[in-house]
Amino acid sequence: MRFVSPLLRKVVYPAMHYSGSLKGFVPNDACLVVNYHGVIPPDPYCRHPFLDANLVSSAELRKQLRFLKNNYNVIDAESFRAWLEKRDVLPRRSVLVTCDDGLANNLSEMLPVLQSEGVPCLFFITGESCGERPGVLWYEELYHLLTGGVSETDIHTIFEIDRERFHQHSFQGKWWNCVMNASRLNASARAEKIGLLRSLSKFVSSKLPERWRRMNGEELKMLASSGMRIGAHTMSHPVLAQCSEDEARREVTQSRTDLERLLGDKVWAFAYPFGNPATMGEREVNLAREAGFECAFVNVGGGAVDPSQRFALARTHVTADMSLAEFEAHLSGFHNRLQAAVRG
Ligand SMILES: [Zn+2]
């Protein structure tokens, strides 16, 4: 979890945002990338403070998109690609909008806002979404199942977890421990373990509301035919660095081939699941290149994209608790520069 001091959030960033000075930190020839994870469905909806932290309200999304249109130049994915390949130049201070995971709300809640604002978006989708019933993301279901009173002994046995260390973690730490261990399994062995957990948990996954569902193949085709671009996000969204090399290669490569087959179009961009240095590294960069993608995005950073890092392109990760001023502080790269300066 990022640390932002209240002084920065409440005083410094708003002052710089409203005076327009944050924009001064963005060079004219910079290209910035924003990353969403979708839009929270309207009420009545039972909010989940931890798992919803990556989603924004549709009102907030609209506000941020309008801000981008008024202050930066929003570009589409093909213009970004042409710039990356040095075939074309971009307008001053360009911004590419992206969104990860392919939740059903990307189509039902997010697309209408994008369309009414005339903003294009590059969506990163898991290959499992090519099927009829991709269901929920396995690590989100795992979180819910762990709330259902499963004994720690059962959890240790299922995920082969070290008892001593597990005990010291908070609930979220325990969950992440399970996510890391389950990512070492191939997708079918992992699904089997989650099935076992399902049989032990009092939580009933089949009752999870629409909020958690991923798009299926038909919905994905609708999203693509609306003019939005599609990129790949592995098959099942594991922590790639935990996978065996063969499994990681399959996760990356098959997501491209399955999505291309479904959409009948080239899928040239990739985004690493979780996308931070704890979950991917040099091996994953090589796998994305090997799989035939033209570029790949991480989910950290902010500020100008470095086109020489085509397989580790930085993105500003938008979170639910960001004010517009904080959004711009991250987007402009000012927040990161400040943090780097503080760290020395
Ligand atoms: Zn993701």
Residues whose N, C-alpha, C, O or C-beta is under 5 A from the ligand:
A	BS01	ZN	D100 D101 P273 F274
